[in-house]
């Protein structure tokens, strides 16, 4: 697909803003790592070589201990299997991920109670939480859930908000007035109370939280699109499309919205950071995803109740600061690169 010269100029402008561009590359790398987290953070082995055969348990089905000559039928403990192969020294080998724990697994000791401090020897690089689960594992998988939540919420909010806002700005009149009153009433509904009521009745799932957040989250982009569409509908290309007999649907979705894409893209990174903060806040208050789902908010709550275990709150705060800072830098660079004042010729 060939990009037009204006889009190419905007992309070059974005790349010239080094802080935002390198933040974008780092964010893409973080997304890639989270998508393939099982290869780096997992209690399943990457590869097992046993009696001349190779096994790849990471993305495969469950392998019972009897597969490797152990006396149990449940899933193999690959850390113990690795230690056993080293003791036997028969040429068998287990390749484990750098962090050989999953976010749900508890690693307890007979002579101490969790939380346990960071330990390189035990490969708990950020320590464990109050029930013995690896914090680094829960941070990585919690990031994947938070990003998936934010992106899905972004798509849902923008689909609803951009459609309604464009329709309000394009048709105006009574249609616009009716939706203005609806939005004004809807924006005064106490969002947190709704979450509390729903959470007291049912255990909120991932999709349920996205739906609830989307019901209240589409309003801000709607006002923006309404204002922009009011301005765009009087431009020459819209009048030309009308003269050629284009339908209202085609004018809105094929002409007006593509010409306001700069506005949409500019707000997107800040919406992603808002989604991360919203999910973390709900989890911290206990109204978000149910335990034992990996969650940054749940880790923050544990850090607050275990202040002597500094590694819990310190790890999640550092992860949040880095992530939100990266997303903010991307948003600032996108806003500057797509600023219409830099790419408009005034007559």
N, C-alpha and C positions, 0 to 999 in steps of 0.2 A: 504494500500500500504506500502510495506516494504522499508525503506530508506537504502541506502548503508552506510557502516561505515564512509566513507569520508564525506558524506553529514551530518551525525549525528555529526561528529567532528566540522564541520563548524557551525552548529546550536549552539552547546555548546560554541564554541568560541564567537559567536555573543552574547549569553546570558551572558557571562562573562564580556563583555564590558558594564558595568552598565549604563553609560550615554546614549549609543545608544539603549540598550534594553528597558530602562524605557521611553525613547523618543518614541520608537515604540509602547509601550503600550498606552502612552498618545495620540499618533496619531490615533491609532485604536479607542480609546474612542471618540476622536473628530469626526472621521468619523461616528461612530455610532450615536452620538448626532445629527450630521447634517442630517443623513438619516431619523431620526425620530424627526426632528425639530418641526413639527406640534404639537407634544405632549408637547413641552416646550415653544415655541414661536409662538403664534397664537391668532387671535381675535375670533376664534371659541371655544366654550366651550368643555371641555373634556367629561363631563357628565352633563345632565340636568334632574333633578327630578321634574316633574310637574304633579300634581293631580294623583299621584300613578303610573305614567308611567316614564320610563327612556329613554332618548334620547342620542345618541352619535354622535354629529355633526362633530367631527374633520375630520374623513375620510368618512363621509357620504354625502348625497346630501344636497342641500341648504334647510334650514328650514325657512319658512316665519314667520314674527312676529305673524300672526294670529294663528299659532300652539300653542302659549303660551298666547293667549288672548290679544295680542297687536293689535292696529288698523292700521296695514300696511301689505302689501303683499311682500315687499322685505325682504332680509335676516335679521334675528334677530340680534340686537345689544346685545350681551351677557353680556357686562359690565353693560349696563343699566338694562338688565333683572335681573342680580344678585342684583343690588342695589334695584330694585323694590321688589324682593322676600324678601329681608332683611327687607324692610319697612313694607310689608304686614304681615310677620311672620305667614304664613299659612302652614308651613312645606315644601314648595317648595324650591329647592336649585339649585344653579349653581356652578359647579367646573370648574374654569378657569385655563389655563396654568400659570406658574410662570410669564411669560411675556405676557400679554394679548393683544398683538398687532401683526399685520402681517407687512411684510416689505413694503407694498404699501399703508398702511392706514395713513392718516394724522390726527393728533390730535391737533386741533387748539383751541385757547382761544379767548374770546371776547375782552379782555383788553390788549392783548400783541401779539407780532409778533414772530414767530420762527426765529432762533433756540432757544429751551428752554434748560436750564441747567439740569443736572441729578437730578432726584427726586425719592426718595424711595416711598413717599406717592402716587405719580401718577404712579408708577411702570415703569418710564422711567429711568432705572438704569444707562444708559450711555447718557441720554439726547436725544434730537431730532435733526434732521438736519434742513436745511434752509427752508424746506416746511412742517415741523412738523411730519416727519416719525421717528419712533423709531430706534435709531442707533444700539442698540443691535440686534434687529430683522434683520436689513439690514446686519450686520456683520455675523450673523449665516447663513443666506440664501446666502449671498455673498460668504462665505467660501465653501458652498456646490457647488455652481456654479463653483468656481475657481478650486476645487479639481476634479470635474467631467470633466472640461475642460482639466486639466493637465493630468489626467489618460487616457482620450480618445486620447489626442494628443500623449501621450507616446506610447500607443498601435499602433497608426497609424504610427508614426515615426519609431518605431522599426520593425514593419512588413515590411515597405518599405526598410528601411536602412539595416536591417540584411539580407534580401533576396538579395538585389543588391550587398551589400558588400561581402557576401559569394560567390556569383556567380563570382564577379570580381576576388577574390582571388583564387577560385578553377580553373577557366578556364584560366585566365591570357591572355597573347597574345594580339591579336587585340581587343577582347571583352573588356579586361581591359583598353587598351589605349583609345578606343572610349568613354567608360563611364568616364574615368578620364577627358577627354576634356569637356564632357557634364557637369560634376560636377563643374569643374573650371569655366566654363562660367556661369552656374546657380548660383553659390555662389557669383558672382559679381553683380547679379541683386539687386537693392536697395529695400529691403523688405518693409521698412516703406513707401516708395513712392507708392508701389503697394497697400498697405492698404489704403492710403489716396485717391488714384484714385478710388478704389472699393467703399469706404465709401461715396465718393461724387456722385456716380452713384446710388447705392442701399444702403438700411439700412442693415448692416451686421447682420446675425443671428448667433446663437451659433454654429451650424454645419458649416456655411460658414467660420467663424473664424477658427474653427478647421482645415478645409480643406486648407485654405490659409496658416496657420502656418505649416501644415504638408508638403505642397509643398516645403517649404524652410527648414524645420526642420530635414529632414532625412539625411542630408549630413554628419554630424559629426559622427554618429554611423556607417555610411557606410565606412568611412576611417578606423575606428577601426576594423570592421569586416573583411575588405579586408586584413589588415595586419595580423590579427590572423589566417585567413583561409589559407594564404600563408604558414604559419608555420605548420598548422595542416595537410595540404594535403599530406605532405611527411612522416607523422608518420605511424607506423606499422599497426594500426587498419584500416586506410584508404586503405593501400596497400592490407590488407587482405580482405577488403570488395570488392575491385576491383577484386581480384583473385576469389572470390566467385560469381562474375557476377552481383554485385549490380549496379543499375543504378546510374547515376550522381545525379539525384534528391534525391534518397534514401541516398546516401553518404552524401550529403549536409545537408538534413533536419533530417535524422535519426542518423547520426554519428557526423558530424563536429559541427553543431549548439549546440546539447546537451553537447558536450565537451567544448564549449566556454560559457556556461551559466553563469559562474562566472563573466566573463567580462560584460555580458549584465546586470546581477543583480547589479553589482557594480555601473554602470552609472545611473540606474533607479531613485534612490532618487534625484539625482542632476537634472535629467531631469524634475521631478515633480516640484521642486522648481523653475526651469527655466520657466516652463509653468505658474505658479502662478504669477511670476514677469512680464512675457510678457503680460498676460491678464490685470493685474492691470495697467501696463504702457499704454496699448492701451486705456483702459477706462479713464485713467487720461487725456490723450491727446484728448479724444473725438472721437476716431476711433474704439472703441470696441463695446460692447453690447449696444443696444439702451436703453434710459431711458423709463420707470422707473425701469429697471432690477436692482436688488440689486447687487452692485458692490463696491469693495474696492477702485478701482481707482476713481470712481465717488465721493465717500466720501472724498478721498484725495483732489480732486479738490474743493469740497465744503469747506473743512478745510482751503485751501489756500485762498479762497475768503472771508472767515469769520474767520479771525485770532483771533478775540476776543472770538469766541466760541471754546475755547481750547479743549473741550471734543470731538469735531468731529475728528480733526486731531490726537489728542492724542489716541483715541480709536483705530482707524484704523492702526496707526503706531505700537501700542503695539501688536495688533492682527497679523500684518505682521511679526514683529520681532520674536514673539513667534513661529509662524507657520514655518517660514523659518529656525529658529534655530533648531527646532525639526527635520525637514526634513534633515538638514545638519548633525546633530548628528547621525541620522539613516544611512545616506550615508557613513559617516566616519566609523561607526561600521561595516556595510556590507562590505566595501572595505577592512577593516582589517581582518574580519572573512573569507572572500573568497579569500584572497591573496594566490596565488598558491605557493609562496615561503614557506609558513608555512605548506603546505600539500604535498610537492613534495620530493621524495627521488632521489637524483642525484647519478648516477653511475660513 
